[in-house]
Amino acid sequence: MRCFLVASLSLVCLHAQPAVTARPFQLSELRTQPGFEVSVYARIPAGPRFMAFGPNGVLYVAARDNGTIVAVPGPDTTVVAVRGLNQPNSLVFSGNDLYIGAIDAVLRFRDAATPDLVIRSQAERLATLPTAGGGHISRTLEIGADGRMYVAIGSTCNFCLENDTRRAAVTRYEADGTGQTLFARGLRNSVGLAWHPVTGELWGTENGGDGLGDDIPADEINIIRSGNDYGWPDCYGQRIPVAWGSGARPGRCPDTVPPALELQAHSAPLGLSFYTGEGFPEQFRNDAFVAFHGSWNRNQPTGYKVVRVRAAGGRPTAYEDFLWGFLAADSRTWSGRPVHPLPGPDGALYISDDATGNIYRIAYTGPRISAGGVVPRGDRTYEIYGANFTGDIAVFAGAASAEILYLSPSQINVRLPEDAAAIGTLTVRNEKAEDSAPIPPSSQ
């Protein structure tokens, strides 16, 4: 049993939790939101972690367990692009050059997107990363609009003082690996990094420390800005201090930055990506997807799913389940552990799973109204442009049914009831799902 003093008021004592164990994977157990369909796109039985699409439109995956980068040019088709890496976790393309975040270094391969997908250029070691000490082995790399590299490295512990400033922090480098600068600190393990498509700010997931209880500290999404201190190991949540040991510094908490959004504790949020494609309904645009790898340090298991994080005004506001079914809480078993959700150029969402080796593909097959796809034609008549207008299609203005004048898989012409346009929202619905869009003013 371990005990901690939280906020200098409550003594929290923890007992060992029963294990959460694996069970065989079955695709039929997975669930997603209405109108979406999930399939297994490919399988990489070597711990697939983070992914990136190359300039050739091909999916590349960091396979950490066997030190390779694997190209996936199509369903059930894989090509080993690079071998001999030291536990690669993340990768990103800049033009035709591939940057890799391995456990001990940031590497660059020039001219990486070759016709046969095999990378023949020699690795350039741009930065040497710390490996000493226990704890987290993920090295997450992103390249900013400024052309610089941003590298997140987790802590060596749950709560401690780190000797290396690159631990529990995001460090910035010039594109050639020079100019190492501490960008932000107090981040115990920000495994997922992504740039917001509108604000250009860096968002990061955060795995809180273990041993304080089932629901504390919350996992987090942070907006990571230069010079900010996010509190670990001394503070969590809304600047709440933790008396974790003789090195604790509770006086630091008032100057730390609280999370932009708190997540269920021990969900283990990993990869983070923003949706900017056109395959999903317009309401998904600029929202984020986060993979919850799943808990081990909780009496009631949680996580083992992918969530959609709704965003407004450049900030996260709430989250909801998007892909689930891996966890069977009653039997304390799981059938998969998602790592990285990544939108593809085809508008689908791809998700890696380092436990099964699966790469999942989630496509939207329900009705979808294109951005600006409701066009007035006068006399209460509108043309609706989009996709998947199939099956038992119905159109509504509010609760009022509209008359369908013409129907094809990509276009519907309708006439609205009297005064229906004043309701403001038009909805296309079939047996799979529905999508809505504002009703623009009529041309007459």
MIBAZA-366531 format. One line per field, with one value per residue (C-alpha): residue number from 1; x, y, z. Coordinates in steps of 0.001 Angstrom, whole numbers, plus 524288, in hexadecimal, padded with zeros to 5 digits. Layout:
# MIBAZA-366531
num	(NUM, ...)
u	(X, ...)
v	(Y, ...)
w	(Z, ...)
***
This chain:
# MIBAZA-366531
num	(1, 2, 3, 4, 5, 6, 7, 8, 9, 10, 11, 12, 13, 14, 15, 16, 17, 18, 19, 20, 21, 22, 23, 24, 25, 26, 27, 28, 29, 30, 31, 32, 33, 34, 35, 36, 37, 38, 39, 40, 41, 42, 43, 44, 45, 46, 47, 48, 49, 50, 51, 52, 53, 54, 55, 56, 57, 58, 59, 60, 61, 62, 63, 64, 65, 66, 67, 68, 69, 70, 71, 72, 73, 74, 75, 76, 77, 78, 79, 80, 81, 82, 83, 84, 85, 86, 87, 88, 89, 90, 91, 92, 93, 94, 95, 96, 97, 98, 99, 100, 101, 102, 103, 104, 105, 106, 107, 108, 109, 110, 111, 112, 113, 114, 115, 116, 117, 118, 119, 120, 121, 122, 123, 124, 125, 126, 127, 128, 129, 130, 131, 132, 133, 134, 135, 136, 137, 138, 139, 140, 141, 142, 143, 144, 145, 146, 147, 148, 149, 150, 151, 152, 153, 154, 155, 156, 157, 158, 159, 160, 161, 162, 163, 164, 165, 166, 167, 168, 169, 170, 171, 172, 173, 174, 175, 176, 177, 178, 179, 180, 181, 182, 183, 184, 185, 186, 187, 188, 189, 190, 191, 192, 193, 194, 195, 196, 197, 198, 199, 200, 201, 202, 203, 204, 205, 206, 207, 208, 209, 210, 211, 212, 213, 214, 215, 216, 217, 218, 219, 220, 221, 222, 223, 224, 225, 226, 227, 228, 229, 230, 231, 232, 233, 234, 235, 236, 237, 238, 239, 240, 241, 242, 243, 244, 245, 246, 247, 248, 249, 250, 251, 252, 253, 254, 255, 256, 257, 258, 259, 260, 261, 262, 263, 264, 265, 266, 267, 268, 269, 270, 271, 272, 273, 274, 275, 276, 277, 278, 279, 280, 281, 282, 283, 284, 285, 286, 287, 288, 289, 290, 291, 292, 293, 294, 295, 296, 297, 298, 299, 300, 301, 302, 303, 304, 305, 306, 307, 308, 309, 310, 311, 312, 313, 314, 315, 316, 317, 318, 319, 320, 321, 322, 323, 324, 325, 326, 327, 328, 329, 330, 331, 332, 333, 334, 335, 336, 337, 338, 339, 340, 341, 342, 343, 344, 345, 346, 347, 348, 349, 350, 351, 352, 353, 354, 355, 356, 357, 358, 359, 360, 361, 362, 363, 364, 365, 366, 367, 368, 369, 370, 371, 372, 373, 374, 375, 376, 377, 378, 379, 380, 381, 382, 383, 384, 385, 386, 387, 388, 389, 390, 391, 392, 393, 394, 395, 396, 397, 398, 399, 400, 401, 402, 403, 404, 405, 406, 407, 408, 409, 410, 411, 412, 413, 414, 415, 416, 417, 418, 419, 420, 421, 422, 423, 424, 425, 426, 427, 428, 429, 430, 431, 432, 433, 434, 435, 436, 437, 438, 439, 440, 441, 442, 443, 444)
u	(80000, 804B6, 7FF9E, 8009B, 7FC64, 7F482, 7F23F, 7F7C0, 7EA58, 7E730, 7EF39, 7ED04, 7F11F, 7F176, 7F099, 7F513, 7EABC, 7E74D, 7ED80, 7E723, 7EA5A, 7E9CA, 7DF69, 7DEE5, 7DB9D, 7CEA8, 7CB2B, 7BCB2, 7BE4E, 7C25D, 7B892, 7B8D5, 7AF77, 7A3D0, 7A75D, 7B560, 7BB19, 7C7B5, 7D04E, 7DDEA, 7E5F6, 7F2E2, 7FA6C, 80831, 80B9E, 816A5, 81062, 80B8A, 80C05, 80B3A, 80856, 809E8, 80598, 8109A, 81074, 80D48, 80099, 805E2, 80412, 810CA, 810B8, 81AFC, 81BDF, 82291, 82421, 82D04, 8330F, 82D2E, 82558, 81AE2, 8143E, 80611, 802B7, 7F579, 7ECC2, 7F422, 80096, 80CFD, 81B04, 82619, 82BB9, 8365C, 83C8C, 845C7, 83FF6, 8401D, 831D9, 82C03, 81F7D, 81C3A, 81ECF, 81BAA, 81E34, 8237E, 822C4, 828DE, 83166, 82D64, 8303D, 82F7E, 82EAC, 835CC, 838A6, 84694, 8467B, 83F7E, 84310, 8410C, 8407E, 8417C, 83969, 8316A, 82547, 82B3B, 823BA, 82566, 823A9, 830E8, 83918, 84737, 84CD4, 85549, 84FE4, 8545E, 854EA, 84FAD, 84E70, 85253, 84788, 84864, 84690, 84BCF, 8421C, 83574, 827FC, 822F6, 82992, 82108, 8274B, 81D22, 821CD, 81A8D, 81F35, 8194F, 8159B, 8225B, 829CC, 82EE1, 82E0E, 82650, 82955, 8217F, 82842, 82176, 8261B, 82DF8, 82410, 8168F, 81B07, 8291D, 832D3, 83955, 847D6, 8463F, 83E1A, 839D8, 83225, 823C3, 824AC, 823FF, 83106, 832AA, 83D8E, 840F8, 83E5B, 84C6A, 84C1F, 85379, 84E5D, 848A1, 83F1A, 8359C, 82852, 81F20, 8207C, 8187A, 812E5, 81436, 811F7, 80C90, 80C67, 80349, 80685, 7FF3F, 7FDF5, 7F077, 7ECB4, 7E725, 7EE9C, 7FB80, 7FD7A, 80374, 7FA2E, 7FEF0, 7F93C, 7FE20, 7FEAE, 7FD42, 804BD, 8009F, 7FE5B, 7F56A, 7E832, 7DE8D, 7DAE7, 7E6C4, 7EE2F, 7E61C, 7ECA7, 7ED20, 7ED3A, 7F61F, 7F861, 80726, 80CE7, 81ADC, 81FC7, 81407, 81502, 80A17, 80C9C, 811B9, 81617, 81134, 803BE, 7F8A8, 7EB98, 7E7BE, 7F50B, 7F288, 7FF20, 803E8, 80C89, 81374, 82025, 82ADE, 82D9B, 81FC6, 81E51, 8100C, 8134D, 81586, 80735, 80169, 80A96, 80767, 7FDE9, 7F1E1, 7ED56, 7E4F2, 7DC7D, 7DCAA, 7DAE6, 7D763, 7E2FD, 7EB23, 7E54F, 7F353, 7F0A9, 7FACB, 7F9AA, 7F282, 7EE6C, 7E55B, 7DB4C, 7DC0B, 7D718, 7CA5E, 7C645, 7BF8B, 7B41C, 7B7DD, 7B566, 7C1E4, 7CAB2, 7D5BB, 7D17E, 7DBCD, 7DCB2, 7E444, 7E7B3, 7E5ED, 7EFBE, 7E930, 7EB2C, 7F299, 7F295, 7E402, 7DA58, 7D051, 7D7A2, 7D5E9, 7DABD, 7DD8A, 7D65B, 7D732, 7D010, 7CBF2, 7CFD7, 7C6C1, 7CD58, 7C83E, 7CFBA, 7DC87, 7DA7F, 7D5BC, 7C84A, 7C3AE, 7C643, 7BE1C, 7C060, 7C306, 7C86C, 7C676, 7C424, 7D228, 7CFA9, 7C6A0, 7C643, 7BE49, 7C8A5, 7D40A, 7D8D7, 7DCCE, 7DE44, 7E634, 7ED8C, 7EC57, 7F841, 7F6D8, 7EAE5, 7EECB, 7E5FB, 7E9A3, 7E948, 7DD5B, 7D593, 7D5BA, 7DBC9, 7E6DD, 7EA1D, 7F5DB, 7F4FA, 801EA, 7FBFA, 7F57D, 7FDE1, 7F199, 7F02B, 7E1AF, 7DAC0, 7CE54, 7C674, 7B9F3, 7AF2C, 7A372, 79DE7, 7A740, 7A430, 7AFD2, 7B49E, 7AC3E, 7A47F, 796D9, 793DC, 78718, 78041, 7742E, 765FE, 76A14, 7722D, 78002, 78A8C, 7927C, 79FE3, 7A794, 7A9B7, 7A35C, 7958C, 790FD, 78770, 77B07, 77E04, 7759E, 777E3, 77307, 772C6, 77213, 7676B, 76065, 76219, 766D5, 7623E, 76CEB, 76CAB, 77914, 78224, 78F81, 79AC4, 7A0FB, 7958F, 787E3, 77E61, 773D7, 76897, 766D5, 759AB, 754EA, 75D7B, 76679, 7726F, 77082, 773A8, 781A3, 78610, 78482, 786C0, 788EF, 78649, 786A3, 786DB, 79551, 7968A, 7934B, 79A61, 795F9, 7998D, 794AD, 78A02, 78F1F, 785D9, 77D75, 780CF, 772BF)
v	(80000, 80DBD, 81A8D, 8288C, 83588, 83CB9, 84B73, 84ABD, 8465D, 83869, 82C27, 822EF, 814C6, 80B1A, 7FC63, 7F3B2, 7F243, 7E573, 7E3E7, 7E772, 7DC88, 7DA81, 7D2DF, 7CF23, 7DA38, 7D9C8, 7E492, 7E228, 7E725, 7F4C4, 7FFD6, 80D7E, 818CC, 817D1, 81887, 813F0, 806AB, 800DB, 7F6DD, 7F13C, 7F7EF, 7F0FB, 7E9A1, 7EC8D, 7E2AF, 7EAC5, 7F4F1, 7FF4B, 80C87, 819B5, 81B6B, 82582, 826C5, 8297C, 832F7, 82718, 824E5, 8185D, 8155A, 81369, 80D2A, 80CBF, 7FE88, 7FFFF, 7F1C2, 7EDFA, 7FB32, 7FD49, 80721, 80028, 805DA, 80207, 8056D, 7FEB2, 7F549, 7E972, 7EDD4, 7F169, 7F490, 7F613, 8036B, 80447, 7FA4F, 7FADB, 80616, 806E9, 80663, 8108F, 81697, 82203, 826E4, 832C6, 836C8, 84402, 84434, 8377B, 83636, 82D3A, 830C6, 8261A, 8270F, 81B05, 8186E, 81D9C, 82742, 82F69, 82A2E, 82F7C, 827E3, 83001, 82C96, 822BD, 82102, 8183E, 81165, 803FE, 809B6, 804C6, 80FC8, 80ED3, 81B91, 81B2D, 81F8A, 82CF4, 82DDA, 83B74, 83AC3, 8311F, 82ECB, 82A2F, 81BBB, 81AE1, 817D5, 81057, 814A3, 818A0, 814B3, 81C02, 82733, 82F3B, 83824, 842F3, 84D4A, 85ABF, 864C0, 86B5C, 85F88, 85C17, 84EDB, 84D20, 840F4, 83C22, 832FF, 82D3D, 82C74, 82195, 81FF4, 822EE, 82E37, 8328B, 83D24, 83ABA, 83D0F, 83EE6, 84AB4, 84395, 839FD, 83D17, 84817, 84C43, 85042, 85821, 856AB, 85D14, 854AE, 84FD6, 84C1B, 857F2, 8626B, 85977, 8618A, 85DE4, 86157, 85D3E, 85560, 84EC7, 844D7, 83747, 82FF6, 83755, 82C0D, 83289, 83F62, 84631, 853EC, 859FB, 85C6D, 86A0B, 86FD7, 86933, 86635, 8599F, 85086, 84531, 839E3, 83789, 82AF7, 82E28, 82727, 81A2E, 81700, 8220D, 81BB1, 8172C, 824E3, 82D57, 83325, 8351F, 832A7, 83EE1, 84608, 851C5, 85CF0, 85D45, 86ACF, 86F76, 8717C, 86B8B, 862CE, 8589C, 85491, 846A8, 84110, 84AAD, 84E77, 848BE, 84D38, 85ABD, 85D37, 8534B, 85033, 84258, 83F83, 8346D, 834E3, 83D2F, 84389, 84888, 85715, 85ACC, 8693E, 867A3, 86468, 8723F, 874F9, 86892, 86728, 85E91, 85545, 859F1, 84DCC, 84364, 83528, 8292A, 8258F, 819DB, 819A0, 81AC2, 8243E, 82266, 826E7, 8336B, 83820, 84270, 83F57, 84857, 83F42, 83EE4, 830C3, 83314, 83C56, 84AA8, 84AFF, 842F8, 84CE9, 85197, 84897, 83F6D, 830CC, 82AF8, 81CB6, 81809, 80CEF, 8080C, 80726, 7FDCD, 805C2, 806AC, 7FE18, 7FFDB, 7FF01, 80A31, 80EA9, 804F0, 80D61, 81938, 825BA, 83190, 83E48, 8494C, 8565A, 8643A, 870D3, 86969, 8627D, 854E7, 8553F, 84728, 83950, 82D7B, 81F4D, 81D3F, 80F52, 805D8, 7F773, 7F384, 7F39D, 7EA08, 7F02E, 7E533, 7DAFF, 7E48C, 7E0ED, 7E884, 7E4C1, 7F04B, 7FC89, 80828, 810E8, 81AFA, 81FB6, 82637, 82BDF, 82750, 82E58, 8262B, 82C46, 81FE2, 81EAD, 814F4, 80FBF, 807CB, 7FD67, 7F8FF, 7ED4B, 7E673, 7EC4F, 7F0D0, 7FD45, 800AF, 808F6, 8103C, 815A3, 81D67, 81708, 81EDF, 82AB1, 8362F, 84420, 84B21, 857FB, 86262, 8575B, 85CFF, 86603, 86DE9, 86DAA, 875B7, 872B6, 86B1B, 86217, 85E14, 8557F, 84D64, 84863, 83E17, 82F6E, 822A1, 8272F, 81924, 81034, 81532, 823BE, 82E1A, 83CC5, 8456C, 853DC, 8533A, 8492E, 84C08, 84283, 84819, 843A6, 83CAA, 840EC, 83A15, 8302E, 82AC6, 825D1, 8335C, 83CD1, 83F02, 8496D, 84CBE, 8560C, 85A70, 85C94, 86A6E, 8720F, 8663F, 86E12, 8766E, 86A87, 86BB2, 85D7A, 85356, 844DB, 83968, 82C3B, 81DF3, 81114, 812B8, 82091, 82EC1, 83B54, 84958, 85685, 86485, 868CA, 874A5, 87FAC, 87CCD, 883B1, 88851)
w	(80000, 7FC8E, 8022F, 7FD2E, 802CD, 7F877, 7F943, 8072D, 80BCE, 807FD, 80A1B, 7FEAB, 8008E, 7F556, 7F4E6, 7E9BD, 7DF2D, 7D885, 7CB29, 7BE34, 7B49D, 7A5F4, 79EAD, 79028, 786D9, 77F90, 77611, 77897, 78689, 78263, 7826D, 77CB5, 77AD2, 7717B, 76327, 76510, 761C0, 766F1, 7601F, 761D1, 7573D, 7599D, 763F8, 768B5, 77371, 77934, 78203, 7786A, 77EEE, 77828, 769BE, 75EF8, 750E7, 7478C, 73C20, 733AA, 73B40, 7415E, 74FCE, 75768, 764ED, 76FAE, 77423, 78142, 784FB, 779A1, 7768D, 76921, 76171, 75988, 74D87, 74B22, 73CFA, 73D57, 744D3, 74A10, 7432E, 74A85, 746C9, 7508F, 74D44, 757B6, 760E3, 76C5F, 77427, 782F2, 78749, 77E0E, 78340, 77A4F, 76C9D, 7646A, 75668, 75285, 743D0, 73F66, 74B8E, 756A9, 764DD, 76F37, 77DF9, 7833A, 7917E, 79092, 7854E, 77B4D, 76DE3, 7603B, 7537C, 74722, 73B09, 742BB, 73A34, 72FCB, 724C9, 72B09, 738CE, 73D94, 74372, 73F13, 74420, 7504C, 75D61, 76204, 770D7, 77399, 78260, 78CEB, 796EA, 7A513, 7A7C7, 7B5AB, 7C066, 7C07F, 7BCA5, 7AF7A, 7A2C5, 798F9, 7917E, 78A50, 77F8A, 77865, 76EDF, 7703A, 76602, 769C4, 764AA, 7723C, 778CF, 7855E, 78D6A, 7992B, 7A2B7, 7AE8C, 7BC93, 7C2EA, 7CDE2, 7D335, 7DBDD, 7DD2D, 7D9AD, 7CC8D, 7CA8A, 7BBD9, 7B7BF, 7AB57, 7B3AB, 7B684, 7AC9E, 79E70, 798AF, 78C36, 78231, 77571, 7697A, 76987, 777F4, 77D1A, 78650, 790B8, 798F1, 7A3BC, 79DED, 7A915, 7B5A1, 7C02F, 7B67B, 7BC52, 7AF8C, 7A3D7, 79A44, 79077, 789B5, 77EAB, 77927, 7793E, 76AF7, 76D7D, 778F4, 775C1, 78434, 7892D, 7905A, 79881, 7A018, 7ADE8, 7B5D8, 7C43F, 7CEEF, 7D4D3, 7E302, 7E76B, 7E53B, 7DB0A, 7D6DF, 7D9D2, 7D3B9, 7C77E, 7BA8F, 7B24C, 7A588, 7A61F, 79CD1, 79D88, 79C63, 79D26, 7AAF7, 7B1CA, 7BDC3, 7BE91, 7CC97, 7CD4F, 7D6B5, 7E0DD, 7DBCD, 7D3E1, 7CE89, 7D321, 7D98D, 7E46E, 7EBEA, 7EEA2, 7FA6C, 7F36C, 7FB42, 80107, 7F3F0, 7F1E4, 7EEC5, 7F140, 7F08A, 7E209, 7DF27, 7DDFF, 7D299, 7CAFF, 7BFA4, 7C1D6, 7B729, 7ABF0, 7AE05, 7B88B, 7B48E, 7BC82, 7C4FE, 7C0A5, 7B2F7, 7ADC4, 7A28A, 797E1, 789B3, 78631, 778A6, 7731B, 768B8, 75CF6, 75248, 74ACE, 74CD3, 759F1, 75C3F, 75CBA, 76B74, 76D61, 766D3, 76FC0, 77ACC, 7802F, 781F3, 78D5D, 78FE1, 79DDF, 79F32, 7AB95, 7BA3C, 7C2C6, 7CF64, 7D204, 7D96E, 7CE8C, 7C194, 7B813, 7AACF, 79FC2, 795DB, 78CE9, 79062, 788AB, 78F39, 78B8F, 789C6, 78918, 787FC, 78755, 79463, 7983D, 79E6D, 7A05F, 79BE0, 79845, 7946D, 785FF, 78529, 79047, 79357, 7965E, 7A511, 7ABEF, 7B969, 7BF91, 7BC64, 7BD8F, 7B001, 7A3DE, 795A0, 790B4, 794BD, 78B77, 789D9, 77F03, 77771, 76AA9, 75FF6, 75265, 7455C, 741EF, 74D27, 7557A, 76304, 764F8, 77285, 776E5, 7817A, 78759, 78E5D, 782D5, 7781C, 77126, 76967, 7696B, 75F52, 762D8, 75782, 757BA, 74FA6, 75440, 74D25, 74CBA, 748AE, 742AA, 74849, 741C1, 73BAE, 73DEC, 73278, 7315C, 7241E, 72764, 72ABA, 736F8, 72E5D, 73221, 72C5C, 735FE, 7320B, 7394B, 7398D, 73D8C, 73A92, 739AA, 7407B, 746AF, 7457B, 74C02, 74D1F, 75820, 75B24, 769DA, 76C54, 75F8E, 7545E, 74764, 73A05, 73245, 7240C, 71F78, 725BB, 72223, 72AA7, 72A5E, 7288A, 72DF3, 72965, 7334E, 7357E, 74376, 74A2C, 74C32, 755C2, 757B7, 753CC, 75FDD, 76834, 76387, 762A8, 7580D, 75B02, 751C4, 7581B, 75443, 75B96, 75EE8, 763E5, 7615F, 75E24, 75FAC, 759EA, 75AFE, 75184, 74A00, 7463E, 73A63, 72DBF, 72C94)
***
